[in-house]
Amino acid sequence: MGLPLWVFAGALAGALLIVLPLLAMALRTNWSGFLPLVTSSSALAALGLSLRTAAASTVLCVLLGTPLALVLARARFRGLKLLRALVLLPLVLPPVVGGMALLYTFGRRGLLGEAFEVAGIGIAFSTAAVVLAQTFVALPFLVLSVEAALRTAGTKFETAAATLGAAPGTVLRRVTLPLLLPSLASGTILCFARALGEFGATLTFAGSLAGVTRTLPLEIYLQHETDPDAAIALSMLLVGTAVVIVALTYSRTARPGSGGAT
């Protein structure tokens, strides 16, 4: 089926809006000095911290987001729509607001922070705070991916297994989870990408302590003030990583029979 020309014109304008700024940054990059710029001690420390915390927050997203998605897609109770709205709220909240919410929850004088402080556990402005901030903003991506797959798959296979006498735990383990694997993988990749690029909530809740909470986006922000060439080079490194991650996600969702959506 053909498309009218105005659709292509709109698509071109939208693509240019995204591609041109990236192209402009690529043209501004000091490619001859790219390797030294992205392998400085501060850059490597920030990159290493970002990879470690993003991996940890992604694991948390999988452990917490999969049950959440199962409840949202399969359970029926009063307040379900409100729960879904609250779970997906970080998608539309400014990250700095999320950081403030975390600070007033886990900070020294926060809702739970005081109890943690009494127990000798400090969360705010620590590496754990980075992981929590990244989890807070990335979790909805996992929930959306898995819930959409559950709704698309329906319940016929689970109903058939239950009819044959399988216990709920067996149905979940032998039927539901295998159906979810492609979408779970895509959601996991998206969570990692979102966590890797997190800035606002991290800065507000965890601060910018070298080697402790200064992730790659924070390092880029600081370098922009003192060494623009380094900031642009690190930005291109982050863009390249994001492109690879998005390509991996698309290759999974576009594969015939993947059974999921993101």
C-alpha positions as CSV (number, residue, x, y, z in Angstrom):
1,M,0.0,0.0,0.0
2,G,1.4,3.3,-1.0
3,L,1.7,6.4,1.2
4,P,0.9,10.0,0.4
5,L,3.8,12.3,-0.2
6,W,3.0,14.4,2.9
7,V,3.7,11.3,5.1
8,F,7.2,11.0,3.6
9,A,7.8,14.8,4.1
10,G,6.8,14.5,7.7
11,A,9.0,11.4,8.2
12,L,11.9,13.2,6.6
13,A,11.5,16.2,8.8
14,G,11.3,14.0,11.9
15,A,14.4,12.0,10.9
16,L,16.4,15.2,10.2
17,L,15.4,16.6,13.6
18,I,17.1,13.6,15.2
19,V,20.0,13.0,12.7
20,L,21.2,16.5,12.1
21,P,22.2,17.3,15.8
22,L,24.0,14.0,15.9
23,L,25.8,14.8,12.6
24,A,26.7,18.2,13.9
25,M,28.3,16.7,17.0
26,A,30.1,14.1,14.9
27,L,31.5,16.9,12.7
28,R,32.7,18.8,15.8
29,T,34.4,15.8,17.3
30,N,38.2,15.8,17.4
31,W,38.6,12.4,15.8
32,S,42.4,12.6,15.6
33,G,42.5,12.9,19.4
34,F,39.5,10.8,20.1
35,L,41.2,7.8,21.7
36,P,43.3,9.8,24.2
37,L,40.2,11.9,25.1
38,V,38.0,8.8,25.9
39,T,40.8,6.9,27.7
40,S,41.8,9.5,30.3
41,S,41.7,8.3,33.9
42,S,38.6,10.2,34.7
43,A,36.8,9.1,31.6
44,L,37.6,5.4,32.2
45,A,36.6,5.7,35.9
46,A,33.3,7.2,34.9
47,L,32.7,4.6,32.1
48,G,33.5,1.7,34.4
49,L,31.2,3.1,37.1
50,S,28.4,3.6,34.5
51,L,28.7,0.0,33.2
52,R,28.7,-1.5,36.7
53,T,25.8,0.5,38.1
54,A,23.8,0.1,34.8
55,A,24.3,-3.7,35.0
56,A,23.2,-3.8,38.7
57,S,20.2,-1.6,38.1
58,T,19.2,-3.8,35.1
59,V,19.3,-6.9,37.3
60,L,17.0,-5.1,39.8
61,C,14.7,-4.0,37.0
62,V,14.3,-7.7,35.8
63,L,13.8,-9.0,39.3
64,L,11.2,-6.3,40.2
65,G,9.7,-5.5,36.8
66,T,8.8,-9.0,35.7
67,P,6.5,-9.7,38.7
68,L,5.1,-6.2,38.3
69,A,4.3,-6.8,34.7
70,L,2.7,-10.2,35.5
71,V,0.5,-8.5,38.1
72,L,-0.5,-5.7,35.7
73,A,-1.3,-8.0,32.9
74,R,-2.9,-11.0,34.7
75,A,-4.3,-9.8,38.0
76,R,-7.7,-8.1,38.5
77,F,-8.3,-6.0,41.6
78,R,-9.5,-2.5,42.5
79,G,-6.8,0.1,42.0
80,L,-5.0,-1.8,39.3
81,K,-5.2,1.2,36.9
82,L,-3.8,3.5,39.5
83,L,-0.9,1.1,40.2
84,R,-0.1,1.0,36.4
85,A,-0.1,4.8,36.3
86,L,2.2,5.1,39.2
87,V,4.6,2.4,37.9
88,L,4.8,4.1,34.6
89,L,5.1,7.6,36.1
90,P,8.9,7.8,35.9
91,L,8.6,7.8,32.0
92,V,7.0,11.3,32.1
93,L,8.5,12.7,35.3
94,P,11.5,15.1,34.9
95,P,14.5,13.0,36.2
96,V,15.4,15.7,38.7
97,V,11.9,15.2,40.3
98,G,12.6,11.5,40.5
99,G,15.9,12.3,42.2
100,M,14.2,14.6,44.7
101,A,11.6,11.9,45.5
102,L,14.4,9.3,46.1
103,L,16.3,11.8,48.3
104,Y,13.2,12.4,50.5
105,T,12.8,8.7,50.7
106,F,16.3,7.4,51.3
107,G,18.1,10.5,52.3
108,R,19.4,11.0,55.9
109,R,16.2,12.6,56.9
110,G,14.0,10.8,54.4
111,L,11.0,8.6,55.0
112,L,13.1,5.5,55.2
113,G,16.6,7.1,55.3
114,E,16.5,7.8,59.0
115,A,15.9,4.2,59.8
116,F,18.8,3.2,57.5
117,E,21.1,5.8,59.1
118,V,20.3,4.4,62.6
119,A,21.3,1.0,61.3
120,G,24.6,2.5,60.0
121,I,23.6,2.3,56.3
122,G,23.9,5.5,54.2
123,I,22.3,5.4,50.8
124,A,22.2,8.9,49.5
125,F,25.3,10.2,47.7
126,S,26.7,6.6,47.4
127,T,27.1,4.1,44.6
128,A,23.9,2.4,45.9
129,A,22.1,5.7,45.3
130,V,23.2,5.7,41.6
131,V,21.8,2.1,41.2
132,L,18.5,3.2,42.8
133,A,18.2,6.3,40.6
134,Q,18.9,4.3,37.5
135,T,16.4,1.6,38.5
136,F,13.8,4.2,39.3
137,V,13.9,5.6,35.7
138,A,14.6,2.4,33.8
139,L,12.0,0.0,35.5
140,P,9.0,1.2,33.4
141,F,10.8,0.1,30.2
142,L,10.9,-3.5,31.4
143,V,7.4,-3.4,32.7
144,L,6.0,-2.0,29.4
145,S,7.9,-4.5,27.3
146,V,6.8,-7.6,29.4
147,E,3.2,-6.5,30.0
148,A,2.7,-5.8,26.3
149,A,4.0,-9.3,25.5
150,L,1.7,-10.9,28.0
151,R,-1.3,-9.1,26.6
152,T,-0.4,-10.0,23.1
153,A,0.2,-13.7,23.9
154,G,-3.2,-13.9,25.7
155,T,-3.9,-16.7,28.2
156,K,-4.9,-19.7,26.0
157,F,-1.6,-21.6,26.6
158,E,-1.7,-20.9,30.3
159,T,-5.4,-21.9,30.5
160,A,-4.6,-25.2,28.6
161,A,-1.8,-26.0,31.0
162,A,-3.9,-25.3,34.1
163,T,-6.7,-27.5,32.6
164,L,-4.3,-30.3,32.3
165,G,-3.6,-30.0,36.0
166,A,-0.4,-27.9,36.1
167,A,0.0,-25.9,39.3
168,P,0.2,-22.1,39.0
169,G,4.0,-22.1,39.7
170,T,4.5,-24.8,37.0
171,V,2.4,-22.8,34.5
172,L,4.5,-19.7,35.2
173,R,7.8,-21.5,34.9
174,R,7.0,-23.8,32.0
175,V,4.6,-21.7,29.9
176,T,4.5,-18.0,30.8
177,L,8.2,-17.3,31.2
178,P,9.3,-19.0,28.0
179,L,6.7,-17.0,26.1
180,L,8.2,-13.8,27.6
181,L,11.9,-14.4,26.9
182,P,12.1,-12.4,23.7
183,S,10.3,-9.4,25.2
184,L,12.2,-9.8,28.5
185,A,15.5,-9.7,26.6
186,S,14.4,-6.5,24.7
187,G,13.2,-4.9,27.9
188,T,16.5,-5.8,29.6
189,I,18.5,-4.2,26.8
190,L,16.4,-1.0,26.9
191,C,16.7,-0.8,30.7
192,F,20.5,-1.0,30.5
193,A,20.5,1.7,27.8
194,R,18.3,4.0,29.9
195,A,20.4,3.4,33.0
196,L,23.6,4.1,31.2
197,G,22.3,7.5,30.1
198,E,20.7,8.5,33.3
199,F,21.7,12.0,34.5
200,G,19.2,14.1,36.4
201,A,18.0,11.7,39.1
202,T,21.6,10.6,39.6
203,L,22.9,14.1,40.1
204,T,20.1,15.0,42.5
205,F,20.1,11.9,44.6
206,A,23.7,10.6,44.3
207,G,25.8,13.8,43.6
208,S,28.9,13.8,41.5
209,L,31.7,12.2,43.5
210,A,34.7,10.9,41.4
211,G,34.9,7.2,41.5
212,V,31.8,6.9,43.6
213,T,28.8,8.4,41.9
214,R,30.2,10.3,38.8
215,T,28.9,8.3,35.9
216,L,29.7,8.9,32.3
217,P,26.8,11.4,31.7
218,L,28.0,13.4,34.8
219,E,31.6,13.3,33.5
220,I,30.4,14.7,30.2
221,Y,28.6,17.5,31.9
222,L,31.6,18.4,33.9
223,Q,34.0,18.2,31.0
224,H,31.7,20.4,28.9
225,E,32.6,23.3,31.3
226,T,36.4,22.8,31.1
227,D,37.3,20.7,28.0
228,P,34.6,20.7,25.3
229,D,36.6,18.4,23.0
230,A,36.6,15.7,25.8
231,A,32.9,16.3,26.4
232,I,32.1,15.8,22.7
233,A,34.3,12.7,22.4
234,L,32.6,11.1,25.4
235,S,29.2,12.1,24.1
236,M,30.0,10.3,20.8
237,L,31.1,7.3,22.8
238,L,27.8,7.2,24.6
239,V,25.9,7.8,21.3
240,G,27.7,4.9,19.7
241,T,26.9,2.6,22.7
242,A,23.3,3.6,22.5
243,V,23.1,3.0,18.7
244,V,24.4,-0.6,19.3
245,I,21.9,-1.2,22.1
246,V,19.0,0.1,20.1
247,A,20.1,-2.0,17.1
248,L,20.2,-5.1,19.2
249,T,16.8,-4.4,20.6
250,Y,15.3,-3.8,17.1
251,S,16.9,-6.9,15.7
252,R,15.1,-8.9,18.5
253,T,11.7,-7.3,18.1
254,A,11.8,-7.3,14.3
255,R,12.6,-11.0,14.2
256,P,9.7,-13.1,13.0
257,G,8.0,-15.0,15.8
258,S,9.7,-12.9,18.5
259,G,6.4,-12.6,20.2
260,G,7.1,-9.3,21.9
261,A,6.9,-5.6,21.7
262,T,8.7,-2.8,23.3
